[in-house]
């Protein structure tokens, strides 16, 4: 296992650190670090700044803006980005639809969509989950019927993250209802969310926000040349996409930052004759969390060191499982530091500080980390079957 960086990797890391801390707007990084909401413009500005320095889509093929990096360089790229509190490049563009188009799209689709996707001139959203097809995604019922040079799309998608900001949607649709296996009759379509027949409705979440939406399609006409790859091969492309989605969910750097913020607030919180940071029980809890995070980081380095040929490592399920749990633990720590001050949310002219009021919604929002990208139950099944051979 490689746990130290070579001189070249140190130079690579230092170059990234400088870019992240000088070229990404400080106001955006400050808001992101302290859990304040980012606007659409904030996300676009940050993404575009990364893209201007060739750092938005390094996992893409080189001809479309990617980098011929080693697994360790990719790890450093993401870890340093998280430590600098730089928002990730928009996942739907950089990690999801972009790689799918680059690998399976026609030359015309690549030329048309990859440059604006990398630059976030098109904001994509993901049309996968449906009311009765979440974990069992292959049961989706949204249909696309061929009509001359178009497909006519009808159905509904749900949990469509940030669809309120989106320009286009990449959508799984059923093009062959009679296929012997339900996975075999699915296709992968791209279309403008402003197309006639598309309706986007926000869903209010437990944290009070509107991060996700339901999207309805009523006789939406989609040009057939916006089909990715072959008809009825969408399930193959979806599996490829979901493999990319799980990259980087571990979030070691992000959790380190949250723990650092927790220490900052704990040092300001009175407890007995001192501060909460000086309280022995709190210190023990903090040390345990930091030790668990260190163990996860070392496991992540072991996985990175053993990565080859771009093939998925089944140990990544361990990283996703434990990483999501520790992210939740960090938000719970912040909530406990806030104490009763976490109860009011969005209140003004009261003693409860803004960070404390945000701790509750942030804690509730992070319940999602053990669900998206493959739930914890799914990851345990993968670990049992693929790693332990049970």
FIMAR-133355 format. One line per 3 residues: their letters; for each residue y, z, x of C-alpha. Coordinates in nm, 3 decimals. Example, Ala and Ser with C-alpha at 12.3 -4.5 7.8 and 13.67 -1.06 7.14 Angstrom:
residues 2
AS	-0.450,0.780,1.230 | -0.106,0.714,1.367
***
This chain:
residues 390
XXX	0.000,0.000,0.000 | 0.345,-0.095,0.128 | 0.601,0.181,0.070
XXX	0.863,0.087,0.329 | 1.080,-0.225,0.344 | 1.084,-0.470,0.632
XXX	1.416,-0.537,0.808 | 1.450,-0.862,0.613 | 1.385,-0.682,0.285
XXX	1.642,-0.415,0.372 | 1.901,-0.689,0.435 | 1.802,-0.852,0.105
XXX	1.839,-0.520,-0.077 | 2.178,-0.449,0.078 | 2.308,-0.793,-0.017
XXX	2.202,-0.737,-0.379 | 2.357,-0.391,-0.383 | 2.689,-0.537,-0.274
XXX	2.679,-0.811,-0.540 | 2.582,-0.574,-0.819 | 2.855,-0.326,-0.734
XXX	3.138,-0.569,-0.663 | 3.076,-0.878,-0.875 | 2.960,-0.725,-1.204
XXX	3.259,-0.578,-1.393 | 3.284,-0.204,-1.329 | 3.382,-0.128,-1.688
XXX	3.059,-0.284,-1.816 | 2.846,-0.093,-1.566 | 3.025,0.231,-1.657
XXX	2.961,0.183,-2.029 | 2.600,0.090,-1.968 | 2.537,0.388,-1.739
XXX	2.662,0.638,-1.993 | 2.490,0.484,-2.294 | 2.799,0.342,-2.463
XXX	2.750,0.036,-2.680 | 2.800,-0.303,-2.516 | 2.968,-0.582,-2.709
XXX	2.843,-0.938,-2.720 | 3.122,-1.028,-2.479 | 3.013,-0.754,-2.236
XXX	2.657,-0.887,-2.228 | 2.775,-1.245,-2.181 | 3.018,-1.152,-1.903
XXX	2.753,-0.959,-1.713 | 2.488,-1.228,-1.755 | 2.725,-1.505,-1.648
XXX	2.831,-1.309,-1.339 | 2.464,-1.273,-1.242 | 2.402,-1.643,-1.307
XXX	2.704,-1.742,-1.094 | 2.533,-1.568,-0.801 | 2.190,-1.713,-0.876
XXX	2.054,-1.381,-1.000 | 1.998,-1.436,-1.373 | 1.670,-1.632,-1.376
XXX	1.490,-1.585,-1.043 | 1.148,-1.601,-1.214 | 1.208,-1.961,-1.330
XXX	1.091,-2.266,-1.136 | 1.322,-2.334,-0.842 | 1.433,-2.671,-0.980
XXX	1.583,-2.491,-1.280 | 1.759,-2.212,-1.095 | 1.469,-1.989,-0.997
XXX	1.403,-1.832,-0.658 | 1.100,-1.867,-0.435 | 1.085,-1.492,-0.388
XXX	0.800,-1.264,-0.291 | 0.679,-1.003,-0.544 | 0.859,-0.738,-0.337
XXX	1.187,-0.930,-0.350 | 1.153,-0.960,-0.728 | 1.093,-0.587,-0.746
XXX	1.400,-0.513,-0.532 | 1.611,-0.751,-0.744 | 1.530,-0.561,-1.061
XXX	1.521,-0.209,-0.921 | 1.861,-0.240,-0.755 | 2.005,-0.395,-1.071
XXX	1.890,-0.092,-1.269 | 2.016,0.156,-1.009 | 2.359,-0.012,-1.020
XXX	2.365,0.016,-1.402 | 2.388,-0.360,-1.442 | 2.258,-0.483,-1.780
XXX	1.950,-0.699,-1.742 | 2.002,-1.072,-1.795 | 1.954,-1.138,-2.166
XXX	1.579,-1.099,-2.209 | 1.539,-1.364,-2.480 | 1.688,-1.626,-2.249
XXX	1.577,-1.521,-1.904 | 1.232,-1.372,-1.962 | 1.117,-1.532,-2.286
XXX	1.215,-1.878,-2.405 | 1.344,-2.006,-2.070 | 1.011,-1.976,-1.885
XXX	0.826,-2.121,-2.187 | 1.047,-2.431,-2.196 | 1.029,-2.463,-1.817
XXX	0.648,-2.456,-1.818 | 0.557,-2.631,-2.142 | 0.861,-2.822,-2.267
XXX	0.915,-3.194,-2.244 | 1.154,-3.327,-1.975 | 1.409,-3.386,-2.251
XXX	1.383,-3.026,-2.378 | 1.414,-2.891,-2.024 | 1.724,-3.094,-1.951
XXX	1.880,-3.011,-2.286 | 1.812,-2.638,-2.302 | 1.744,-2.483,-1.960
XXX	2.094,-2.504,-1.804 | 2.274,-2.351,-2.106 | 1.994,-2.098,-2.148
XXX	2.032,-1.980,-1.787 | 2.411,-1.964,-1.823 | 2.397,-1.790,-2.163
XXX	2.592,-2.074,-2.319 | 2.316,-2.052,-2.582 | 2.219,-1.704,-2.703
XXX	1.856,-1.706,-2.818 | 1.675,-1.469,-3.053 | 1.300,-1.427,-3.103
XXX	1.136,-1.525,-3.432 | 0.787,-1.377,-3.394 | 0.720,-1.064,-3.604
XXX	0.690,-1.079,-3.983 | 0.659,-0.807,-4.251 | 0.278,-0.842,-4.250
XXX	0.238,-0.972,-3.895 | 0.361,-0.725,-3.636 | 0.090,-0.612,-3.397
XXX	-0.138,-0.867,-3.565 | 0.105,-1.146,-3.485 | -0.152,-1.423,-3.535
XXX	-0.146,-1.348,-3.909 | 0.206,-1.489,-3.941 | 0.274,-1.688,-4.259
XXX	0.599,-1.874,-4.189 | 0.512,-2.241,-4.235 | 0.640,-2.565,-4.086
XXX	0.538,-2.882,-4.269 | 0.591,-3.217,-4.101 | 0.821,-3.448,-4.296
XXX	0.891,-3.769,-4.106 | 1.094,-3.683,-3.796 | 1.140,-3.321,-3.903
XXX	0.960,-3.002,-3.988 | 1.045,-2.811,-4.306 | 1.032,-2.437,-4.232
XXX	0.983,-2.165,-4.494 | 0.915,-1.796,-4.448 | 1.056,-1.473,-4.308
XXX	1.085,-1.298,-3.974 | 1.169,-0.932,-3.914 | 1.282,-0.702,-3.631
XXX	1.475,-0.997,-3.489 | 1.676,-0.824,-3.219 | 2.046,-0.914,-3.189
XXX	2.006,-1.212,-3.422 | 2.360,-1.138,-3.539 | 2.480,-1.261,-3.198
XXX	2.240,-1.554,-3.164 | 2.305,-1.928,-3.161 | 1.941,-2.045,-3.165
XXX	1.599,-1.901,-3.245 | 1.260,-1.971,-3.088 | 1.013,-1.936,-3.367
XXX	0.637,-1.919,-3.418 | 0.537,-2.116,-3.728 | 0.210,-2.212,-3.891
XXX	0.160,-2.585,-3.879 | -0.212,-2.596,-3.966 | -0.306,-2.343,-4.238
XXX	-0.664,-2.475,-4.242 | -0.735,-2.413,-3.873 | -1.071,-2.234,-3.825
XXX	-0.905,-1.961,-3.618 | -0.565,-1.830,-3.725 | -0.440,-1.850,-3.366
XXX	-0.519,-2.222,-3.356 | -0.274,-2.338,-3.622 | 0.052,-2.203,-3.477
XXX	0.339,-2.400,-3.317 | 0.652,-2.308,-3.122 | 0.980,-2.443,-3.265
XXX	1.343,-2.422,-3.153 | 1.632,-2.444,-3.396 | 1.994,-2.351,-3.461
XXX	2.036,-2.032,-3.667 | 2.332,-2.197,-3.839 | 2.102,-2.460,-3.989
XXX	2.117,-2.482,-4.370 | 1.861,-2.245,-4.523 | 1.873,-1.978,-4.251
XXX	1.987,-1.632,-4.369 | 2.026,-1.334,-4.135 | 2.040,-0.983,-4.283
XXX	2.096,-0.668,-4.072 | 1.856,-0.373,-4.083 | 2.005,-0.026,-4.038
XXX	1.795,0.173,-3.793 | 1.726,0.544,-3.760 | 1.995,0.570,-3.491
XXX	2.254,0.434,-3.735 | 2.289,0.101,-3.557 | 2.211,-0.257,-3.656
XXX	2.023,-0.381,-3.352 | 1.762,-0.576,-3.549 | 1.762,-0.812,-3.845
XXX	1.541,-0.987,-4.096 | 1.571,-1.363,-4.100 | 1.482,-1.585,-4.396
XXX	1.403,-1.957,-4.387 | 1.433,-2.165,-4.701 | 1.354,-2.535,-4.655
XXX	1.510,-2.538,-4.308 | 1.494,-2.889,-4.163 | 1.414,-2.883,-3.790
XXX	1.402,-3.203,-3.580 | 1.048,-3.262,-3.460 | 1.168,-3.320,-3.103
XXX	1.252,-2.947,-3.091 | 0.881,-2.862,-3.086 | 0.781,-2.705,-2.755
XXX	0.469,-2.856,-2.607 | 0.196,-2.966,-2.845 | 0.161,-2.895,-3.213
XXX	-0.077,-2.606,-3.289 | -0.064,-2.479,-2.929 | 0.207,-2.221,-2.995
XXX	-0.027,-1.924,-2.955 | -0.089,-2.021,-2.593 | 0.286,-2.034,-2.529
XXX	0.339,-1.705,-2.713 | 0.087,-1.526,-2.491 | 0.261,-1.667,-2.185
XXX	0.596,-1.544,-2.320 | 0.469,-1.194,-2.401 | 0.331,-1.164,-2.048
XXX	0.682,-1.228,-1.916 | 0.833,-0.983,-2.167 | 0.630,-0.697,-2.021
XXX	0.773,-0.761,-1.674 | 1.010,-0.481,-1.575 | 0.962,-0.264,-1.884
XXX	0.862,0.019,-1.647 | 1.232,0.096,-1.595 | 1.203,0.333,-1.297
XXX	1.558,0.259,-1.185 | 1.700,0.305,-1.535 | 1.522,0.639,-1.574
XXX	1.654,0.756,-1.236 | 2.006,0.682,-1.356 | 1.947,0.872,-1.682
XXX	1.819,1.175,-1.492 | 2.125,1.158,-1.268 | 2.350,1.152,-1.574
XXX	2.153,1.445,-1.719 | 2.218,1.646,-1.401 | 2.586,1.561,-1.425
XXX	2.609,1.692,-1.781 | 2.387,1.993,-1.710 | 2.626,2.095,-1.431
XXX	2.906,2.099,-1.690 | 2.711,2.300,-1.949 | 2.740,2.677,-1.939
XXX	2.421,2.883,-1.952 | 2.439,3.259,-1.909 | 2.656,3.337,-1.608
XXX	2.614,2.992,-1.456 | 2.540,2.636,-1.557 | 2.234,2.483,-1.719
XXX	2.161,2.300,-1.396 | 2.118,2.638,-1.224 | 1.882,2.772,-1.491
XXX	1.530,2.814,-1.340 | 1.346,2.687,-1.648 | 1.566,2.381,-1.673
XXX	1.532,2.319,-1.300 | 1.153,2.334,-1.330 | 1.157,2.087,-1.617
XXX	1.382,1.855,-1.421 | 1.163,1.875,-1.112 | 0.852,1.796,-1.313
XXX	1.015,1.487,-1.463 | 1.137,1.370,-1.122 | 0.790,1.419,-0.972
XXX	0.629,1.220,-1.252 | 0.885,0.944,-1.199 | 0.812,0.941,-0.826
XXX	0.440,0.904,-0.898 | 0.518,0.612,-1.128 | 0.742,0.452,-0.866
XXX	0.467,0.473,-0.605 | 0.220,0.322,-0.850 | 0.467,0.042,-0.918
XXX	0.500,-0.026,-0.544 | 0.121,-0.039,-0.517 | 0.105,-0.296,-0.797
XXX	0.385,-0.501,-0.640 | 0.217,-0.488,-0.298 | -0.110,-0.613,-0.445
XXX	0.041,-0.889,-0.660 | -0.058,-1.243,-0.570 | -0.055,-1.594,-0.713
XXX	0.173,-1.481,-0.996 | -0.129,-1.352,-1.190 | -0.085,-1.051,-1.421
XXX	-0.213,-0.725,-1.277 | -0.392,-0.515,-1.538 | -0.240,-0.206,-1.374
XXX	0.092,-0.321,-1.521 | -0.035,-0.164,-1.843 | -0.029,0.174,-1.665
XXX	0.330,0.105,-1.561 | 0.437,0.007,-1.911 | 0.258,0.303,-2.071
XXX	0.392,0.569,-1.837 | 0.730,0.407,-1.784 | 0.807,0.403,-2.156
XXX	0.699,0.767,-2.191 | 0.928,0.877,-1.908 | 1.220,0.681,-2.051
XXX	1.172,0.877,-2.372 | 1.145,1.202,-2.177 | 1.480,1.133,-2.009
XXX	1.654,1.076,-2.343 | 1.495,1.395,-2.477 | 1.632,1.581,-2.175
XXX	1.984,1.458,-2.251 | 1.944,1.555,-2.617 | 1.841,1.908,-2.522
XXX	2.136,1.943,-2.285 | 2.368,1.843,-2.570 | 2.211,2.102,-2.800
XXX	2.403,2.153,-3.128 | 2.679,1.923,-2.999 | 2.437,1.635,-3.061
XXX	2.449,1.688,-3.437 | 2.782,1.517,-3.515 | 2.779,1.144,-3.446
XXX	3.093,0.934,-3.415 | 3.316,1.230,-3.494 | 3.669,1.261,-3.360
XXX	3.901,1.553,-3.284 | 3.617,1.805,-3.252 | 3.480,2.002,-2.958
XXX	3.155,1.803,-2.937 | 3.199,1.555,-2.649 | 3.127,1.187,-2.698
XXX	2.827,1.185,-2.463 | 2.663,1.463,-2.664 | 2.722,1.278,-2.991
XXX	2.556,0.968,-2.841 | 2.252,1.161,-2.718 | 2.094,1.184,-3.064
XXX	2.115,0.814,-3.154 | 2.005,0.724,-2.800 | 1.703,0.954,-2.825
XXX	1.608,0.801,-3.161 | 1.659,0.445,-3.037 | 1.425,0.502,-2.743
XXX	1.133,0.573,-2.977 | 1.093,0.192,-2.962 | 0.991,0.184,-2.594
XXX	0.632,0.285,-2.670 | 0.609,0.007,-2.930 | 0.770,-0.311,-2.798
XXX	0.611,-0.523,-2.528 | 0.269,-0.402,-2.638 | 0.239,-0.057,-2.796
XXX	0.098,0.241,-2.607 | -0.223,0.205,-2.810 | -0.257,-0.155,-2.694
XXX	-0.192,-0.056,-2.332 | -0.457,0.215,-2.347 | -0.707,-0.037,-2.479
XXX	-0.625,-0.274,-2.191 | -0.659,0.010,-1.939 | -0.993,0.117,-2.091
XXX	-1.145,-0.231,-2.099 | -0.992,-0.407,-1.798 | -0.942,-0.128,-1.545
XXX	-1.205,0.130,-1.641 | -1.461,-0.116,-1.776 | -1.533,0.094,-2.086
***
